[in-house]
Amino acid sequence: MNRAMAEIFGFLNAVVAIVIIAASIYVGDMTSHLYKLSNGALVGLVAGVFVAALLCGPMALLSELTRIRKK
């Protein structure tokens, strides 16, 4: 049961990271259209990767440690 929960948690963590990055790209792109900037999506990508690393990185580390400990 715990192993299955750890696997599900790891998968959901990756999905949340992808959603954070995609949302940041979208917001950056919409902001670039609003303020007539040329690289808003790129700024959104960089910001999204940074935020996803801060939020999902520690959770991924805990998930991986749990996976290694169960072996």
C-alpha positions, 0 to 999 in steps of 0.5 A, a space after each residue: 500500500 505504501 509503495 503504491 502511494 509513493 508511486 502515485 505521489 511521485 506521478 502527481 508531483 511530476 504532473 503538478 510540475 508540468 502544470 506549473 510550467 505550462 501555466 507560467 508559459 501561458 501567463 508570460 505569453 499573455 503578458 507579452 501580448 498585453 505589454 507588447 514584449 517579444 519574449 514573454 513565453 521565454 520569461 514564463 518558461 524560466 520562471 515556471 521551471 524555477 517555481 516548479 523546482 522550488 515547489 516540486 523538487 523537495 517532494 520529488 526528493 522525498 518520493 525518491 528516498 522512499 522508493 530507495 528505502 523500500 528496495 
